[in-house]
Amino acid sequence: MQRDLSGFRNVLFLDPGLGGTGWAFFRKLREHNAIPPDSTGVIRGKGETWVDRCLNVAEAVHELHIICGIDNLVMEFPESWEGSAVSLASSKSGALGKLTFLCGCIGGVFGKPGHVILMAPMRWKGQLPKDQVINRIKRRWPDLPHIRDHEGDAIGMGLSAQGAI
């Protein structure tokens, strides 16, 4: 992890995606004995164009910011992985640029410069696929309700911040 977040309060972790932006809200982060998130979900952007969907997701994140009293936003930031066929295809199709635009929209509406922490996937999970992240979460907290893919990465980032992944 890029930064020590232990002891942080009211932290929202985001795994942004145009198909769904996963989020996990933690009232408190612990360095040892990781605790589960207080609430989680997936935001599905609405709109006719991808830009409309990005703006809609950013607006929903802003609402979470107000409702939950978020102090810090930790967002997975897209990166291109050299040698990865999926990453190369994402770059060529324009999907990586669209995802970066979404991250900019979200960061822009958060409204607290310096309180948005960008985290590259390699820093917290390496190349661990979403389904394996979800399996690790389920092993730790089997009582958590159904976890959707982007939501799993958001929870996983919160666990990573607590030293549990």
C-alpha positions as CSV (number, residue, x, y, z in Angstrom):
1,M,0.0,0.0,0.0
2,Q,1.3,3.5,-0.8
3,R,0.4,5.1,2.4
4,D,-0.3,3.9,6.0
5,L,-4.0,4.3,6.6
6,S,-4.2,2.6,9.9
7,G,-6.2,4.7,12.4
8,F,-8.0,6.6,9.6
9,R,-11.7,7.1,10.1
10,N,-14.6,7.5,7.7
11,V,-12.8,6.1,4.7
12,L,-14.5,5.2,1.4
13,F,-12.7,2.7,-0.8
14,L,-13.7,2.8,-4.5
15,D,-13.1,0.4,-7.4
16,P,-14.2,2.5,-10.3
17,G,-15.7,1.0,-13.4
18,L,-18.0,2.1,-16.2
19,G,-20.0,-1.2,-15.8
20,G,-20.1,-0.7,-12.0
21,T,-18.2,1.2,-9.4
22,G,-17.7,-0.8,-6.2
23,W,-17.5,0.9,-2.8
24,A,-16.8,0.0,0.7
25,F,-17.2,2.4,3.7
26,F,-15.2,1.9,6.8
27,R,-15.8,4.0,9.9
28,K,-12.4,3.0,11.3
29,L,-9.4,1.2,10.0
30,R,-7.3,-1.0,12.3
31,E,-3.7,-2.0,11.9
32,H,-4.3,-5.4,13.4
33,N,-7.5,-7.5,13.6
34,A,-9.0,-6.1,10.5
35,I,-12.7,-5.2,10.7
36,P,-15.3,-5.6,7.9
37,P,-16.8,-2.6,6.2
38,D,-19.7,-0.8,7.7
39,S,-21.5,-0.7,4.3
40,T,-20.8,-1.7,0.7
41,G,-22.4,-1.5,-2.7
42,V,-22.1,-1.0,-6.4
43,I,-23.0,2.2,-8.2
44,R,-24.4,1.7,-11.7
45,G,-24.1,4.9,-13.8
46,K,-27.1,6.0,-15.8
47,G,-27.1,7.9,-19.0
48,E,-27.1,7.7,-22.7
49,T,-23.3,8.2,-23.2
50,W,-20.3,7.0,-21.3
51,V,-19.6,10.6,-20.2
52,D,-23.2,10.8,-18.8
53,R,-22.6,7.6,-16.9
54,C,-19.2,8.9,-15.5
55,L,-20.9,12.1,-14.3
56,N,-23.8,10.1,-12.8
57,V,-21.3,7.8,-10.9
58,A,-19.4,10.9,-9.6
59,E,-22.6,12.5,-8.4
60,A,-23.5,9.2,-6.5
61,V,-20.1,9.2,-4.9
62,H,-20.6,12.9,-3.9
63,E,-23.9,11.8,-2.2
64,L,-22.1,9.0,-0.3
65,H,-19.5,11.6,0.8
66,I,-22.2,13.8,2.3
67,I,-24.3,11.0,3.8
68,C,-21.4,9.1,5.4
69,G,-19.3,12.0,6.3
70,I,-16.3,10.7,4.5
71,D,-12.9,12.1,5.5
72,N,-10.8,10.2,2.9
73,L,-11.4,8.6,-0.4
74,V,-9.1,5.8,-1.5
75,M,-9.6,5.0,-5.2
76,E,-8.1,2.3,-7.3
77,F,-6.4,4.2,-10.2
78,P,-6.1,2.5,-13.6
79,E,-2.7,1.5,-14.8
80,S,-1.4,-0.2,-17.9
81,W,0.4,-3.5,-17.3
82,E,3.2,-4.1,-19.7
83,G,2.9,-7.5,-21.2
84,S,-0.8,-7.9,-20.2
85,A,-3.0,-8.7,-23.2
86,V,-6.1,-7.5,-21.3
87,S,-4.3,-4.2,-20.4
88,L,-3.2,-3.7,-24.0
89,A,-6.7,-4.3,-25.4
90,S,-8.1,-1.9,-22.8
91,S,-5.7,0.8,-23.9
92,K,-6.3,0.2,-27.7
93,S,-10.1,0.2,-27.2
94,G,-10.1,3.5,-25.3
95,A,-11.5,1.8,-22.1
96,L,-8.5,2.8,-20.1
97,G,-8.9,6.5,-21.1
98,K,-12.6,6.3,-20.2
99,L,-11.8,4.8,-16.8
100,T,-9.2,7.5,-16.1
101,F,-11.9,10.1,-17.0
102,L,-14.2,8.5,-14.5
103,C,-11.6,8.7,-11.8
104,G,-11.1,12.4,-12.6
105,C,-14.8,13.0,-12.3
106,I,-15.0,11.2,-9.0
107,G,-11.9,13.0,-7.6
108,G,-13.3,16.4,-8.8
109,V,-16.6,16.0,-6.9
110,F,-15.1,14.8,-3.7
111,G,-14.2,18.4,-2.9
112,K,-11.3,17.9,-0.5
113,P,-7.9,18.3,-2.2
114,G,-5.4,16.1,-0.4
115,H,-8.0,13.7,0.9
116,V,-8.2,11.6,-2.3
117,I,-5.6,8.8,-2.2
118,L,-5.0,7.0,-5.5
119,M,-3.9,3.4,-5.3
120,A,-2.6,1.2,-8.2
121,P,-3.9,-2.3,-8.2
122,M,-0.4,-3.7,-8.2
123,R,0.2,-2.0,-4.8
124,W,-2.5,-3.7,-3.0
125,K,-3.3,-7.0,-4.8
126,G,-0.7,-7.6,-7.5
127,Q,-2.4,-9.6,-10.3
128,L,-4.9,-11.3,-8.0
129,P,-8.2,-11.6,-9.9
130,K,-11.4,-10.3,-8.4
131,D,-12.8,-13.7,-7.7
132,Q,-9.8,-14.6,-5.6
133,V,-10.1,-11.3,-3.7
134,I,-13.8,-12.2,-3.0
135,N,-12.9,-15.7,-1.9
136,R,-10.4,-14.3,0.7
137,I,-13.0,-11.9,2.0
138,K,-15.6,-14.7,2.3
139,R,-13.1,-16.9,4.2
140,R,-12.5,-14.1,6.7
141,W,-16.1,-13.0,7.0
142,P,-18.5,-15.8,5.8
143,D,-21.5,-13.9,7.0
144,L,-21.1,-11.0,4.6
145,P,-23.9,-10.9,2.1
146,H,-23.3,-11.6,-1.6
147,I,-20.3,-9.6,-2.8
148,R,-20.3,-8.4,-6.4
149,D,-17.0,-8.1,-8.4
150,H,-16.2,-4.4,-8.1
151,E,-17.5,-4.3,-4.6
152,G,-15.1,-7.1,-3.7
153,D,-12.1,-5.1,-4.9
154,A,-13.3,-2.1,-2.8
155,I,-13.6,-4.3,0.3
156,G,-10.2,-5.9,-0.6
157,M,-8.6,-2.4,-0.6
158,G,-10.0,-1.8,2.8
159,L,-8.6,-5.1,4.1
160,S,-5.3,-4.3,2.5
161,A,-5.2,-1.0,4.3
162,Q,-5.6,-3.0,7.5
163,G,-2.9,-5.5,6.6
164,A,-5.3,-8.4,6.0
165,I,-4.6,-9.0,2.2
